[in-house]
Amino acid sequence: MQEKRFYVGDLVLGANDGIITSFAVISGAAGAGLPAFVVIVLGLANLVADGISMGLSNYLSLRSTKEAELNVGINESRLDNPSRHGLATGLAFVSAGALPLIPYFFGIPQDLKFFVAIAATATALFTVGALRSLVTGHHWLRSGLEMLFVGGIAAIAAYSVGAAVKALFGLAI
C-alpha cells in the first residue's frame, strides 16, 4: 500500500502540472485573441514537450536521490524503480493536460470554447486537488480548493500576458 501512495504522488504531480500549464497556454492564447487552431497547436506542443520533460525530470530526480542515498548507506525501497515513477508522472501530465484542450476539438462555437475550457479545467483541478488528500491527509475540500486557487492564479496571469501583448503590439488575427 505504501508504494501505491508514492505513485499517487507522482500522478497528482503530473496531473496538476498538466492541467495548469495546458490551461495557461490556452488562457494566454485566449487573452491574445488567437484562433482555435493556434490554441490546438500550442496546446498539443505543450502536452508533448512538457509531458516528456516532467516524466524524465521525475525519473532523473528519483534516480539521483536513490544514488545519493546508496552512497551514504540508505536503501529506500520506494526509489527502486524511478522509471515507473517517471512514466506515471509523464502519462498523468499528458492525460490530465489534455482535458482543457478538449473543447477546441469539437463543434462548440468559437466564442464559447474558452468558457467550456474554463469549466472543464476548474472541474479537473478541483478533482485532482481533492485526490491530493489521499497523499497529504488534508481534507478533500481544502485540497480541491487549493488546487483550484493555484490554477486560477496561473490562468489569470497567462490571460493577462496574452491580453497585454495583444494591446502593446496591436496583434490582430
Steps between C-alpha positions, in 0.01 A plus 500: 500500500786737580639469145160588352494816709827607337352441155199709600744782570654460154156495341385809688821686411467417131126566483527829688777632280335371184168668570652829613759541225261392225236741619759775539588456131130511409444806721791689349376420150146604593626824650680574175189412299670219308285264292413145609749329266785696659377400846500135388854520358637675808310270734615178333861620481482584871354157583769308315802706607397557861373143543837363391683756713293428812538125470872506433563764766321291762699195389832687523408653834408167657798322348733770633340478844534122499866521398573760766328289767689188394826695528429565869364152569125566485285269288149635444273242335267769362783611273568157355333581171544866402398425141149393610461817703616709204261321267211551744578873521532545123183307418303685767624831357388415146169341603388776734658776294290397200176582686513880453560449125199276436252784427724620216457172311121507486239708322450735791452859381829692504377752756411219745810279469700690761211500748448125458876455549476706821225273634686182402822629651338613825334161539824314427706720734256457785481123446878454489533728801245297692690182408812661645344440840582130453866595525495802730231396745341845474125536459397438138309828474800702616732316261259547210458871564877549535562342162220704343649819649853426373370417153287814500797721580703345217211536255438864589870578463520326161181665371633839613829447318314404181273803526793731576703375203197545276447855629867601489576365155160540338471131432212442263416157366 
